[in-house]
Amino acid sequence: MMSQQAMVTVIGYVGQEPKRISHDQSIPVCRFRIAATRNYWNRRAQQWQEASTTWLDVRCYRELATNVLTSVHVGDPVIVVGNVTTDQWQKDGRNHSMTIIDATGIGHDLALGRSAFIRMKPSQQDSAEESVVHKPGGAEGKALPDESGGLNQGTAPGADEFGSFERDPEPSGQPAFQQELVGQEA
């Protein structure tokens, strides 16, 4: 028998810096918000248009939370997979609820940029937050794997000193992932 789950995949941009919210230090939990805006081709107007933006809360646990805290930042394009849940509580005699995605997987949207992956060994997982390199002026670099499989504190080829890559401008102001649809009849 198959269990019934509301599993979703959401593609959008991180709208709030991931924040550690766990009270129990033994199980890391983090939370952030994601903005998802659907783009569509308006045949009548012959241009791309945006529908309204949907804001969603995302929560993640354990290793995923630790990795998100060191890898995901405001403005990053991400793909989130998880289960839709509803948190309910009472405050001042009133019932409250909030729909949230309990993430099972989060990654950068590689259709919109590059990302570097570092496989963490269990011993490295505990110190993942220490792998962020703090640079003068508050900027943070990315820790990169060295040839021995460990972490070094360099910058990826093609990236600036802060770990971000130059991005080609999107032609005609259209989202890169939708460019091939232009001019095609449905």
VENNOR-V6473 format. One record per pair of residues at least 24 apart in sequence whose C-alpha atoms are under 8 Angstrom apart, sorted by the first residue. I is the first residue (numbers start at 1). J is the second residue. Records with the same first field share a line. If there is no record, write none. Layout:
I: J, J
This chain:
5: 83, 84
6: 83, 84, 85
7: 81, 82, 83, 84
8: 81, 82, 83, 84
9: 79, 80, 81, 82
10: 36, 79, 80, 81
11: 36, 77, 78, 79, 80, 109
12: 36, 37, 77, 78, 79
13: 74, 75, 76, 77, 78
14: 72, 73, 74, 75, 76, 77, 78
15: 74, 75
16: 73, 74
17: 72, 73, 74
18: 68, 69, 72, 73, 74
19: 69
20: 65, 69
27: 61, 62
28: 61, 62, 63, 65, 66
29: 59, 60, 61, 62, 65, 66
30: 59, 60, 61, 65, 66, 68, 69
31: 57, 58, 59, 60
32: 57, 58, 59
33: 57, 58
34: 58
41: 182
48: 174
56: 99, 100, 101
57: 99, 100, 101
58: 100, 101, 102, 103
59: 100, 101, 102, 103
60: 102, 103, 104
63: 125
64: 104, 105, 106
66: 125, 128, 129
67: 128, 129
68: 106
69: 129
70: 128, 129, 131, 132
72: 108
76: 108
77: 108, 109, 112
78: 106, 107, 108, 109
79: 106, 107, 108, 109
80: 104, 105, 106, 107
81: 105, 106
111: 176, 177
112: 176, 177
113: 165, 167
114: 165
116: 144, 156
118: 144, 145
